Amino acid sequence: MTGMWFGFVLLALLACLFLVWPLVRRHSLTLRLEAQQHARQLANIDIYKQKLAQLEKDYQDGLVDEEDYPASKKEIEDLLLDDAGDLSGQQWQPATRALAVGGSFFALALCLAASWWLYTQLGAAPGLQTYYSQQQLIEEGQQDFGNLLRRLEETLEEHPDDVEGWSLLARIYMDMGRMEDAAAALQELIRIQGPNPRLLAQQAQALYFADGNTLTARVQSLIDQARQIDPGEPAILSLLGMAAYQRQQWDEARGYWEEALKRAESSEARQSLREGINDTRQRLGLPLLAASGPSFQVQLSLSEEAQAQVDPQATVFVFARRPEGAGPPLAATRLRVADLPARVELTDALAMSANNNLSSADQVVIQARISLSGQPQAAAGDWQGSSQPLEVAGQREVVVEINQQLQ
C-alpha cells in the first residue's frame, strides 16, 4: 500500500510541475514578448525610412510628379502610424504576481481534486482497497486463522457485492469441510455475477458432499441448470462421474470422466481424471489410457514421525526436477496430507512449460514436500522426501517416503 501512495505522490508532483513551470518562467517570457514587440517597432521604422528614401529618389529622378509627391509621402506616414497604433493596442500586459500565483495554485488544487474524485468514483479505488484488505486479512490469518475468518465474514457483511471476498470465503469453507456454508457463499457469487455453469457446478459439488455423497434433489437441480447453459461443463461431468462411481456404475463413470478430460483446464484436474478413468477401465477389463511421453507412478507415504507433527490440511507438493536442482520443476502436482498415502502420476502434461518437461531431461529426481506455508518454496520446518536420480524412459514406478524435516 505504501508503494501505491508513493506513486500517487510522484504523479501529483509531476502534475504540479507542469502547472507551476509557466509561473517560474513568467519573468523571462514577459521579457521575451516585450523584446519581440520592440523588434517589430524597429523593423517598421526601418521599412518606413526605406520607403521614404525611395520616394525621395523617385521624386528627384522625375519618376514622381510634384503633385503626387505630398500624397505619396502622407500615405507612407499613415502606414507607419497605423502600425504604431496596432502595437500600442496590443501592448503586452502581464498579470500581477499575486494574480499569477493565485491562479496557478487554484488550477493546481482543482486538478488534484478532480483527479482524486475521478479515481474514487470511476477508477479502481474500491477494488484496490478490497485487495489490500484481503491481503491484510491473509497475513493476520497466518497467525490467527479464526480471526481471519471472522474478519472476512464481517467485511462481507459490510460489502455484500465483493466478488473476491465471497470467492475466498467459499474456498475457506470448502477446505474446512463446511459445505453448506460454502454453498451459501457460492450462491452469493451467483447472485452478483448471474448464473454461471462453473459456479453452479461448484455449488452442486459442495451440496453433494454436504448430503453424504448423494445426488439429492437440490444437487440435481443445480446440475440441470448448469447443463442447460453448458452441457459439456467439465466440473459437472466430473461430479456426475463421481456419483456414478459411488454407485459402482463403472462404465457410466468412465464415460463422464473421459468426456470431462477433453475440456479439463488444469494439470491437476487432468491428472485426477486420468487416474479415475484408469481405475474404472481396470475394473471393466479395458486397456488403460497410455500417457504420452515418459511418466512416473509415484507411491507417496508419510513417516510416523512426520504424521504426528504435520497438519492434515497442509499442502503436499510432488514434483520432478533435474538432479542438479537447476530451473523450475519438470512436472508438478499437489495434494493434502490427509490424502496420504496416495499414488500420483507425473507426466509431461504436468509440466510448467512446454519446453521444460520430463521429455527434455535424461535424469530426474522425484521429490515430495509438505509445505507449512502453503507455498512451493522450501522453508525451515517443512517435511520432505526424495528419490535417487532416475532415468527418464517409458513408465516407471517410484516410492517416496516423506521423512526428513528441513532445518
C-alpha positions as CSV (number, residue, x, y, z in Angstrom):
1,M,0.0,0.0,0.0
2,T,2.9,2.4,0.8
3,G,4.3,1.9,-2.7
4,M,1.0,2.8,-4.3
5,W,0.7,6.1,-2.3
6,F,4.3,6.9,-3.1
7,G,3.4,6.5,-6.8
8,F,0.4,8.8,-6.3
9,V,2.6,11.5,-4.7
10,L,5.1,11.3,-7.6
11,L,2.3,11.7,-10.2
12,A,0.9,14.6,-8.2
13,L,4.3,16.3,-8.1
14,L,4.7,15.8,-11.8
15,A,1.3,17.5,-12.4
16,C,2.3,20.4,-10.1
17,L,5.5,20.8,-12.2
18,F,3.5,21.2,-15.4
19,L,1.2,23.8,-13.8
20,V,3.9,25.8,-11.9
21,W,6.6,25.8,-14.6
22,P,4.9,28.6,-16.6
23,L,4.8,30.7,-13.4
24,V,8.5,30.1,-12.8
25,R,9.3,31.2,-16.3
26,R,6.9,34.1,-16.2
27,H,9.5,36.9,-16.0
28,S,11.7,35.5,-18.8
29,L,8.6,35.0,-21.0
30,T,7.5,38.6,-20.4
31,L,10.9,40.0,-21.3
32,R,10.8,37.9,-24.5
33,L,7.4,39.2,-25.6
34,E,8.4,42.8,-24.9
35,A,11.6,42.3,-26.9
36,Q,9.6,40.9,-29.8
37,Q,7.3,44.0,-29.8
38,H,10.3,46.3,-29.7
39,A,11.9,44.5,-32.6
40,R,8.8,44.8,-34.7
41,Q,8.6,48.6,-34.0
42,L,12.3,49.0,-35.1
43,A,11.6,46.9,-38.2
44,N,8.6,49.1,-39.1
45,I,10.7,52.2,-38.7
46,D,13.4,50.8,-41.0
47,I,10.8,49.9,-43.6
48,Y,9.3,53.5,-43.3
49,K,12.8,55.0,-43.8
50,Q,13.4,52.8,-46.8
51,K,10.1,53.7,-48.5
52,L,10.6,57.4,-47.8
53,A,14.1,57.3,-49.2
54,Q,12.9,55.5,-52.3
55,L,10.1,58.1,-52.7
56,E,12.6,61.0,-52.4
57,K,14.9,59.3,-55.0
58,D,12.0,58.8,-57.4
59,Y,11.0,62.4,-56.9
60,Q,14.5,63.7,-57.6
61,D,14.7,61.4,-60.7
62,G,11.4,62.8,-62.0
63,L,9.5,59.5,-61.7
64,V,7.0,61.0,-59.2
65,D,5.2,64.3,-60.1
66,E,5.3,67.2,-57.8
67,E,1.6,67.0,-57.4
68,D,1.7,63.3,-56.4
69,Y,4.7,63.6,-54.1
70,P,2.9,65.0,-51.0
71,A,0.1,62.4,-51.2
72,S,2.6,59.5,-51.5
73,K,4.6,60.8,-48.6
74,K,1.5,61.1,-46.5
75,E,0.4,57.6,-47.4
76,I,3.8,56.2,-46.1
77,E,3.5,58.2,-42.9
78,D,-0.1,57.0,-42.3
79,L,1.0,53.3,-42.7
80,L,3.7,53.8,-40.1
81,L,1.2,55.5,-37.7
82,D,-1.3,52.6,-38.2
83,D,1.3,50.0,-37.3
84,A,2.3,52.0,-34.3
85,G,-1.3,52.2,-33.2
86,D,-1.8,48.4,-33.6
87,L,1.3,47.8,-31.5
88,S,0.1,50.2,-28.7
89,G,-3.3,48.5,-28.7
90,Q,-1.7,45.0,-28.4
91,Q,0.8,46.0,-25.7
92,W,1.7,43.0,-23.6
93,Q,0.2,43.5,-20.2
94,P,1.5,40.8,-17.8
95,A,-0.7,39.8,-14.9
96,T,0.3,40.9,-11.4
97,R,2.4,38.5,-9.4
98,A,-0.4,37.9,-6.9
99,L,-2.9,37.1,-9.6
100,A,-0.5,34.7,-11.4
101,V,0.4,32.9,-8.2
102,G,-3.2,32.7,-7.0
103,G,-4.4,31.4,-10.4
104,S,-1.7,28.8,-10.6
105,F,-2.5,27.4,-7.1
106,F,-6.2,27.4,-7.9
107,A,-5.6,25.4,-11.0
108,L,-3.3,23.1,-9.1
109,A,-5.9,22.5,-6.4
110,L,-8.7,22.0,-9.0
111,C,-6.5,19.5,-10.9
112,L,-5.7,17.4,-7.8
113,A,-9.3,17.5,-6.5
114,A,-10.7,16.5,-9.9
115,S,-8.2,13.7,-10.3
116,W,-9.0,12.3,-6.8
117,W,-12.7,12.5,-7.5
118,L,-12.4,10.7,-10.8
119,Y,-10.2,8.0,-9.3
120,T,-12.5,7.3,-6.4
121,Q,-15.7,7.4,-8.5
122,L,-14.7,5.9,-11.8
123,G,-11.4,4.3,-11.1
124,A,-10.4,1.1,-9.3
125,A,-10.2,2.5,-5.8
126,P,-12.9,0.2,-4.3
127,G,-11.4,-2.9,-5.8
128,L,-7.8,-1.9,-4.8
129,Q,-8.9,-1.3,-1.3
130,T,-10.7,-4.7,-1.2
131,Y,-7.5,-6.4,-2.4
132,Y,-5.3,-4.8,0.2
133,S,-7.9,-5.6,2.9
134,Q,-7.9,-9.2,1.8
135,Q,-4.0,-9.3,1.8
136,Q,-4.0,-7.9,5.3
137,L,-6.6,-10.5,6.4
138,I,-4.5,-13.3,5.0
139,E,-1.4,-12.1,6.7
140,E,-3.2,-11.9,10.0
141,G,-4.8,-15.3,9.3
142,Q,-1.4,-16.9,9.2
143,Q,-1.1,-16.2,12.9
144,D,-4.8,-16.5,13.8
145,F,-7.0,-18.3,11.3
146,G,-10.1,-17.9,13.4
147,N,-9.6,-14.1,13.4
148,L,-9.1,-14.2,9.6
149,L,-12.4,-16.0,9.0
150,R,-14.3,-13.7,11.4
151,R,-13.0,-10.5,9.9
152,L,-13.6,-11.8,6.4
153,E,-17.2,-12.5,7.3
154,E,-17.6,-9.1,8.9
155,T,-16.1,-7.4,5.8
156,L,-18.6,-9.2,3.5
157,E,-21.5,-8.1,5.7
158,E,-20.3,-4.5,5.1
159,H,-19.6,-5.1,1.3
160,P,-22.0,-7.8,0.2
161,D,-21.1,-7.4,-3.5
162,D,-17.4,-8.2,-3.1
163,V,-16.8,-11.0,-5.6
164,E,-13.2,-11.7,-4.5
165,G,-14.2,-11.8,-0.9
166,W,-17.0,-14.4,-1.5
167,S,-14.7,-16.5,-3.6
168,L,-12.1,-16.6,-0.8
169,L,-14.7,-17.4,1.8
170,A,-16.1,-20.2,-0.3
171,R,-12.6,-21.7,-0.7
172,I,-12.0,-21.4,3.0
173,Y,-15.3,-23.1,3.9
174,M,-14.6,-25.9,1.4
175,D,-11.2,-26.5,3.0
176,M,-12.7,-26.6,6.4
177,G,-15.4,-29.0,5.3
178,R,-18.2,-26.6,5.9
179,M,-20.0,-27.5,2.7
180,E,-23.4,-25.8,3.5
181,D,-21.6,-22.6,4.2
182,A,-19.5,-22.9,1.1
183,A,-22.7,-23.4,-1.0
184,A,-24.2,-20.3,0.6
185,A,-21.1,-18.3,-0.3
186,L,-21.2,-19.6,-3.9
187,Q,-24.9,-18.6,-4.0
188,E,-23.8,-15.0,-3.2
189,L,-21.4,-15.2,-6.2
190,I,-24.2,-16.4,-8.4
191,R,-26.4,-13.5,-7.2
192,I,-23.7,-11.0,-8.1
193,Q,-22.5,-12.5,-11.4
194,G,-25.6,-14.3,-12.6
195,P,-26.0,-18.0,-13.4
196,N,-22.6,-19.4,-14.4
197,P,-22.0,-23.1,-15.2
198,R,-18.8,-23.2,-13.3
199,L,-20.3,-21.6,-10.1
200,L,-23.3,-23.8,-10.3
201,A,-21.0,-26.8,-10.6
202,Q,-19.0,-25.8,-7.6
203,Q,-22.2,-25.2,-5.6
204,A,-23.5,-28.6,-6.7
205,Q,-20.3,-30.3,-5.6
206,A,-20.4,-28.6,-2.1
207,L,-24.0,-29.7,-1.6
208,Y,-23.2,-33.2,-2.9
209,F,-20.6,-33.6,-0.2
210,A,-22.9,-32.0,2.4
211,D,-25.7,-34.5,1.5
212,G,-23.4,-37.5,2.1
213,N,-22.2,-38.0,-1.5
214,T,-25.7,-38.3,-2.8
215,L,-27.4,-36.7,-5.8
216,T,-30.3,-35.2,-3.8
217,A,-33.0,-33.1,-5.5
218,R,-31.2,-29.8,-4.8
219,V,-28.0,-31.1,-6.2
220,Q,-29.7,-32.5,-9.3
221,S,-31.4,-29.1,-9.8
222,L,-28.1,-27.3,-9.8
223,I,-26.7,-29.9,-12.3
224,D,-29.7,-29.4,-14.6
225,Q,-29.3,-25.6,-14.5
226,A,-25.6,-25.8,-15.3
227,R,-26.1,-28.3,-18.2
228,Q,-28.8,-26.1,-19.7
229,I,-26.1,-23.4,-20.0
230,D,-23.2,-25.7,-21.0
231,P,-23.8,-29.4,-21.4
232,G,-20.1,-30.1,-21.5
233,E,-19.0,-28.2,-18.3
234,P,-16.1,-30.5,-17.1
235,A,-16.8,-29.8,-13.4
236,I,-20.4,-31.1,-13.8
237,L,-19.3,-34.1,-15.7
238,S,-16.7,-34.9,-13.1
239,L,-19.4,-34.7,-10.4
240,L,-21.7,-37.0,-12.4
241,G,-18.8,-39.4,-12.8
242,M,-18.1,-39.3,-9.1
243,A,-21.7,-40.1,-8.3
244,A,-21.8,-43.0,-10.8
245,Y,-18.5,-44.3,-9.3
246,Q,-20.1,-44.2,-5.8
247,R,-23.0,-46.4,-7.2
248,Q,-20.3,-48.7,-8.7
249,Q,-21.5,-47.9,-12.2
250,W,-18.0,-48.1,-13.6
251,D,-18.8,-47.7,-17.3
252,E,-21.1,-44.7,-16.7
253,A,-18.4,-43.0,-14.5
254,R,-15.7,-43.7,-17.2
255,G,-17.9,-42.1,-19.8
256,Y,-18.5,-38.9,-17.8
257,W,-14.8,-38.6,-16.9
258,E,-13.5,-39.2,-20.4
259,E,-15.8,-36.5,-21.7
260,A,-14.6,-34.2,-18.9
261,L,-11.0,-34.9,-19.7
262,K,-11.4,-33.3,-23.2
263,R,-12.0,-29.9,-21.6
264,A,-10.1,-30.1,-18.3
265,E,-8.1,-26.9,-17.9
266,S,-5.6,-27.5,-15.1
267,S,-3.0,-30.2,-15.0
268,E,-4.2,-31.3,-11.5
269,A,-7.7,-31.9,-13.0
270,R,-6.4,-33.8,-15.9
271,Q,-4.2,-35.9,-13.6
272,S,-7.1,-36.7,-11.3
273,L,-9.4,-37.6,-14.2
274,R,-6.8,-39.9,-15.8
275,E,-6.4,-41.7,-12.5
276,G,-10.2,-42.1,-12.2
277,I,-10.6,-43.3,-15.8
278,N,-7.8,-45.9,-15.5
279,D,-9.4,-47.1,-12.3
280,T,-12.7,-47.7,-14.0
281,R,-11.0,-49.2,-17.1
282,Q,-9.1,-51.6,-14.9
283,R,-12.4,-52.7,-13.2
284,L,-14.0,-53.1,-16.7
285,G,-11.1,-55.0,-18.1
286,L,-10.4,-52.3,-20.7
287,P,-6.9,-51.1,-21.7
288,L,-5.6,-48.2,-19.6
289,L,-5.0,-44.7,-21.0
290,A,-1.4,-44.6,-22.1
291,A,0.5,-41.5,-21.0
292,S,2.0,-39.6,-23.9
293,G,5.8,-39.5,-23.3
294,P,7.5,-40.6,-20.1
295,S,5.6,-41.0,-16.8
296,F,6.4,-41.7,-13.2
297,Q,3.9,-43.6,-11.0
298,V,4.8,-42.2,-7.6
299,Q,3.7,-44.0,-4.4
300,L,3.7,-41.5,-1.6
301,S,3.8,-42.3,2.1
302,L,4.4,-40.4,5.3
303,S,6.7,-41.4,8.1
304,E,5.2,-41.9,11.6
305,E,7.3,-39.0,13.0
306,A,6.1,-36.6,10.3
307,Q,2.5,-37.8,10.6
308,A,2.5,-36.9,14.3
309,Q,3.7,-33.4,13.6
310,V,2.0,-32.1,10.5
311,D,-1.4,-30.6,9.9
312,P,-3.7,-33.0,7.8
313,Q,-4.8,-30.0,5.8
314,A,-1.2,-28.9,4.9
315,T,-0.3,-28.9,1.2
316,V,1.9,-31.6,-0.3
317,F,3.9,-30.7,-3.4
318,V,5.1,-33.5,-5.6
319,F,7.5,-32.6,-8.4
320,A,10.2,-33.9,-10.7
321,R,13.4,-31.9,-11.3
322,R,16.8,-32.3,-12.8
323,P,19.4,-33.9,-10.4
324,E,21.4,-30.7,-10.2
325,G,18.3,-28.8,-9.0
326,A,18.6,-26.0,-11.5
327,G,15.5,-24.4,-13.0
328,P,11.8,-24.9,-12.4
329,P,10.2,-28.4,-11.9
330,L,9.8,-30.5,-15.0
331,A,6.4,-31.8,-13.7
332,A,4.5,-30.9,-10.6
333,T,1.2,-31.6,-8.8
334,R,-0.1,-31.2,-5.3
335,L,-2.5,-32.8,-2.7
336,R,-3.1,-32.7,1.0
337,V,-1.5,-34.6,3.9
338,A,-4.9,-36.1,4.6
339,D,-4.8,-37.8,1.2
340,L,-1.7,-39.8,2.1
341,P,-0.8,-42.5,1.4
342,A,-1.6,-41.8,-2.3
343,R,-0.5,-42.7,-5.8
344,V,0.1,-39.8,-8.3
345,E,1.4,-39.8,-11.8
346,L,3.9,-37.3,-13.1
347,T,3.8,-36.7,-16.9
348,D,4.6,-34.1,-19.5
349,A,1.0,-32.8,-19.0
350,L,2.0,-31.6,-15.6
351,A,4.9,-29.5,-16.9
352,M,5.1,-25.8,-16.1
353,S,6.1,-25.0,-19.7
354,A,6.1,-27.0,-22.9
355,N,9.8,-26.7,-23.4
356,N,10.8,-27.8,-19.9
357,N,9.2,-31.1,-19.3
358,L,10.1,-34.7,-18.5
359,S,10.8,-35.5,-22.1
360,S,13.5,-32.7,-22.1
361,A,15.6,-34.4,-19.4
362,D,17.8,-37.6,-19.2
363,Q,17.6,-38.0,-15.5
364,V,15.2,-36.6,-12.8
365,V,14.8,-36.7,-9.0
366,I,11.3,-37.1,-7.6
367,Q,10.6,-35.0,-4.5
368,A,7.6,-34.6,-2.2
369,R,7.4,-31.7,0.2
370,I,4.9,-30.8,2.9
371,S,4.8,-27.0,2.9
372,L,3.7,-25.4,6.2
373,S,3.3,-22.1,4.5
374,G,1.3,-23.5,1.5
375,Q,3.9,-22.1,-0.9
376,P,6.1,-24.3,-3.1
377,Q,9.4,-22.7,-1.9
378,A,11.2,-24.8,0.7
379,A,11.3,-23.4,4.2
380,A,12.6,-24.4,7.6
381,G,10.1,-26.8,9.3
382,D,8.8,-28.3,6.0
383,W,9.0,-32.1,5.6
384,Q,10.4,-33.7,2.5
385,G,11.2,-37.0,0.8
386,S,13.3,-37.6,-2.3
387,S,14.2,-40.4,-4.7
388,Q,17.5,-41.2,-6.2
389,P,18.3,-39.9,-9.7
390,L,16.1,-41.8,-12.2
391,E,16.4,-42.4,-15.9
392,V,13.6,-40.8,-17.9
393,A,12.3,-43.6,-20.1
394,G,8.8,-45.0,-20.5
395,Q,6.7,-45.6,-17.4
396,R,8.4,-46.1,-14.1
397,E,7.2,-46.9,-10.5
398,V,8.7,-44.8,-7.7
399,V,8.3,-45.0,-4.0
400,V,8.9,-41.8,-2.0
401,E,8.5,-41.5,1.8
402,I,8.3,-38.1,3.4
403,N,10.6,-38.5,6.4
404,Q,13.0,-35.5,6.6
405,Q,12.3,-32.2,8.3
406,L,14.1,-29.2,6.8
407,Q,16.2,-27.1,9.2
